[in-house]
Amino acid sequence: MSVKVLIPTPLQKFTNDQATIECDASSIAQLIDALDSSCPGIKDRLCDDSGKPRRFLNFYVNSEDIRFLDNTETVLSDGDEVSIVPAVAGG
């Protein structure tokens, strides 16, 4: 099942400067592993030592924040779009 992943600019050095990548995965957890297989080293930037998404990164599936779905167990369907969005802070 093919999922489109939107990669933020700071992580595009792992994707050969590609802003979008197609991956086969049925959950966010599988997607992260699939990304790391095709883009070695990206998982270390996406996840902490326990394997959970880093606090300063947000994952969205079709514009829905995975924190309000099933987190990394959020089910993906063919044609879904996953956005990885760095958190923005400031004042």
CYANA upper distance limits for C-alpha pairs under 8 A (distance plus 0.5 A):
  1 MET  CA     23 CYS  CA      8.40
  1 MET  CA     24 ASP  CA      5.59
  1 MET  CA     25 ALA  CA      6.77
  1 MET  CA     26 SER  CA      7.53
  1 MET  CA     77 SER  CA      7.15
  1 MET  CA     78 ASP  CA      5.19
  1 MET  CA     79 GLY  CA      8.09
  2 SER  CA     22 GLU  CA      6.74
  2 SER  CA     23 CYS  CA      6.01
  2 SER  CA     24 ASP  CA      5.17
  2 SER  CA     25 ALA  CA      7.49
  2 SER  CA     77 SER  CA      8.27
  2 SER  CA     78 ASP  CA      5.63
  2 SER  CA     79 GLY  CA      6.44
  2 SER  CA     80 ASP  CA      8.19
  3 VAL  CA     22 GLU  CA      6.06
  3 VAL  CA     23 CYS  CA      5.75
  3 VAL  CA     24 ASP  CA      6.54
  3 VAL  CA     25 ALA  CA      7.48
  3 VAL  CA     76 LEU  CA      8.04
  3 VAL  CA     77 SER  CA      7.81
  3 VAL  CA     78 ASP  CA      6.45
  3 VAL  CA     79 GLY  CA      5.79
  3 VAL  CA     80 ASP  CA      5.65
  3 VAL  CA     81 GLU  CA      6.44
  3 VAL  CA     82 VAL  CA      7.71
  4 LYS  CA     20 THR  CA      7.18
  4 LYS  CA     21 ILE  CA      6.35
  4 LYS  CA     22 GLU  CA      5.18
  4 LYS  CA     23 CYS  CA      7.02
  4 LYS  CA     79 GLY  CA      7.34
  4 LYS  CA     80 ASP  CA      6.83
  4 LYS  CA     81 GLU  CA      5.27
  4 LYS  CA     82 VAL  CA      6.64
  5 VAL  CA     20 THR  CA      5.94
  5 VAL  CA     21 ILE  CA      5.67
  5 VAL  CA     22 GLU  CA      6.65
  5 VAL  CA     23 CYS  CA      7.78
  5 VAL  CA     81 GLU  CA      6.39
  5 VAL  CA     82 VAL  CA      5.24
  5 VAL  CA     83 SER  CA      6.36
  5 VAL  CA     84 ILE  CA      8.04
  6 LEU  CA     19 ALA  CA      6.43
  6 LEU  CA     20 THR  CA      5.16
  6 LEU  CA     21 ILE  CA      7.27
  6 LEU  CA     81 GLU  CA      7.97
  6 LEU  CA     82 VAL  CA      6.68
  6 LEU  CA     83 SER  CA      5.27
  6 LEU  CA     84 ILE  CA      6.69
  7 ILE  CA     11 LEU  CA      6.97
  7 ILE  CA     12 GLN  CA      6.84
  7 ILE  CA     18 GLN  CA      8.02
  7 ILE  CA     19 ALA  CA      5.55
  7 ILE  CA     20 THR  CA      6.24
  7 ILE  CA     21 ILE  CA      8.01
  7 ILE  CA     83 SER  CA      7.34
  7 ILE  CA     84 ILE  CA      6.42
  7 ILE  CA     85 VAL  CA      8.44
  8 PRO  CA     12 GLN  CA      7.01
  8 PRO  CA     19 ALA  CA      7.32
  8 PRO  CA     84 ILE  CA      6.88
  8 PRO  CA     85 VAL  CA      6.90
  8 PRO  CA     86 PRO  CA      7.88
  9 THR  CA     13 LYS  CA      8.44
  9 THR  CA     17 ASP  CA      8.46
  9 THR  CA     19 ALA  CA      7.58
 11 LEU  CA     15 THR  CA      7.77
 11 LEU  CA     42 ILE  CA      7.79
 11 LEU  CA     45 ARG  CA      8.43
 12 GLN  CA     16 ASN  CA      6.79
 12 GLN  CA     17 ASP  CA      5.08
 12 GLN  CA     18 GLN  CA      6.40
 12 GLN  CA     19 ALA  CA      6.94
 13 LYS  CA     17 ASP  CA      5.99
 14 PHE  CA     39 CYS  CA      6.02
 14 PHE  CA     40 PRO  CA      7.48
 14 PHE  CA     41 GLY  CA      7.51
 14 PHE  CA     42 ILE  CA      6.60
 15 THR  CA     19 ALA  CA      8.27
 15 THR  CA     21 ILE  CA      8.42
 15 THR  CA     39 CYS  CA      6.23
 23 CYS  CA     31 LEU  CA      7.35
 23 CYS  CA     34 ALA  CA      7.09
 23 CYS  CA     35 LEU  CA      7.58
 24 ASP  CA     31 LEU  CA      7.58
 24 ASP  CA     34 ALA  CA      7.63
 25 ALA  CA     30 GLN  CA      5.82
 25 ALA  CA     31 LEU  CA      5.52
 25 ALA  CA     34 ALA  CA      7.55
 25 ALA  CA     76 LEU  CA      7.43
 26 SER  CA     30 GLN  CA      6.94
 26 SER  CA     31 LEU  CA      7.78
 26 SER  CA     75 VAL  CA      6.21
 26 SER  CA     76 LEU  CA      5.26
 26 SER  CA     77 SER  CA      7.04
 27 SER  CA     31 LEU  CA      6.61
 27 SER  CA     72 THR  CA      7.23
 27 SER  CA     73 GLU  CA      6.07
 27 SER  CA     74 THR  CA      5.87
 27 SER  CA     75 VAL  CA      4.99
 27 SER  CA     76 LEU  CA      5.58
 28 ILE  CA     32 ILE  CA      6.70
 28 ILE  CA     71 ASN  CA      8.11
 28 ILE  CA     72 THR  CA      5.24
 28 ILE  CA     73 GLU  CA      6.53
 28 ILE  CA     74 THR  CA      6.37
 28 ILE  CA     75 VAL  CA      7.51
 28 ILE  CA     76 LEU  CA      7.64
 29 ALA  CA     33 ASP  CA      7.02
 29 ALA  CA     72 THR  CA      5.45
 29 ALA  CA     73 GLU  CA      6.76
 30 GLN  CA     34 ALA  CA      6.55
 31 LEU  CA     35 LEU  CA      6.54
 32 ILE  CA     36 ASP  CA      6.75
 32 ILE  CA     43 LYS  CA      6.88
 32 ILE  CA     46 LEU  CA      8.32
 33 ASP  CA     37 SER  CA      6.77
 33 ASP  CA     43 LYS  CA      7.67
 34 ALA  CA     38 SER  CA      6.95
 35 LEU  CA     39 CYS  CA      6.10
 35 LEU  CA     40 PRO  CA      8.20
 35 LEU  CA     42 ILE  CA      7.57
 35 LEU  CA     43 LYS  CA      7.84
 36 ASP  CA     40 PRO  CA      5.34
 36 ASP  CA     41 GLY  CA      6.70
 36 ASP  CA     42 ILE  CA      6.02
 36 ASP  CA     43 LYS  CA      5.88
 41 GLY  CA     45 ARG  CA      7.72
 42 ILE  CA     46 LEU  CA      6.85
 43 LYS  CA     47 CYS  CA      6.25
 44 ASP  CA     48 ASP  CA      7.34
 45 ARG  CA     54 ARG  CA      8.32
 46 LEU  CA     53 PRO  CA      6.14
 46 LEU  CA     54 ARG  CA      6.39
 46 LEU  CA     57 LEU  CA      7.66
 47 CYS  CA     51 GLY  CA      5.67
 47 CYS  CA     52 LYS  CA      5.61
 47 CYS  CA     53 PRO  CA      4.74
 47 CYS  CA     54 ARG  CA      5.48
 48 ASP  CA     52 LYS  CA      6.13
 48 ASP  CA     53 PRO  CA      6.76
 48 ASP  CA     54 ARG  CA      5.97
 52 LYS  CA     72 THR  CA      8.23
 53 PRO  CA     57 LEU  CA      7.33
 53 PRO  CA     58 ASN  CA      8.41
 53 PRO  CA     72 THR  CA      8.45
 56 PHE  CA     86 PRO  CA      6.37
 56 PHE  CA     87 ALA  CA      5.46
 57 LEU  CA     84 ILE  CA      7.27
 57 LEU  CA     85 VAL  CA      6.22
 57 LEU  CA     86 PRO  CA      4.98
 57 LEU  CA     87 ALA  CA      6.03
 58 ASN  CA     65 ASP  CA      7.67
 58 ASN  CA     66 ILE  CA      8.38
 58 ASN  CA     83 SER  CA      8.50
 58 ASN  CA     84 ILE  CA      6.32
 58 ASN  CA     85 VAL  CA      5.55
 58 ASN  CA     86 PRO  CA      6.60
 58 ASN  CA     87 ALA  CA      7.06
 59 PHE  CA     65 ASP  CA      6.53
 59 PHE  CA     66 ILE  CA      6.41
 59 PHE  CA     82 VAL  CA      7.32
 59 PHE  CA     83 SER  CA      6.20
 59 PHE  CA     84 ILE  CA      5.29
 59 PHE  CA     85 VAL  CA      6.81
 60 TYR  CA     64 GLU  CA      5.52
 60 TYR  CA     65 ASP  CA      4.94
 60 TYR  CA     66 ILE  CA      6.19
 60 TYR  CA     82 VAL  CA      5.96
 60 TYR  CA     83 SER  CA      5.54
 60 TYR  CA     84 ILE  CA      7.10
 60 TYR  CA     85 VAL  CA      8.33
 61 VAL  CA     65 ASP  CA      7.06
 61 VAL  CA     66 ILE  CA      7.23
 61 VAL  CA     76 LEU  CA      8.33
 61 VAL  CA     80 ASP  CA      7.26
 61 VAL  CA     81 GLU  CA      6.26
 61 VAL  CA     82 VAL  CA      5.08
 61 VAL  CA     83 SER  CA      7.07
 62 ASN  CA     80 ASP  CA      6.74
 62 ASN  CA     81 GLU  CA      5.73
 62 ASN  CA     82 VAL  CA      6.79
 62 ASN  CA     83 SER  CA      8.32
 63 SER  CA     82 VAL  CA      8.39
 63 SER  CA     83 SER  CA      8.13
 64 GLU  CA     68 PHE  CA      8.04
 64 GLU  CA     69 LEU  CA      8.16
 65 ASP  CA     69 LEU  CA      7.37
 66 ILE  CA     70 ASP  CA      6.58
 66 ILE  CA     71 ASN  CA      5.19
 66 ILE  CA     72 THR  CA      7.66
 66 ILE  CA     74 THR  CA      7.12
 67 ARG  CA     71 ASN  CA      5.50
 69 LEU  CA     74 THR  CA      6.69
 70 ASP  CA     74 THR  CA      4.99
 70 ASP  CA     75 VAL  CA      8.33
 76 LEU  CA     80 ASP  CA      6.94
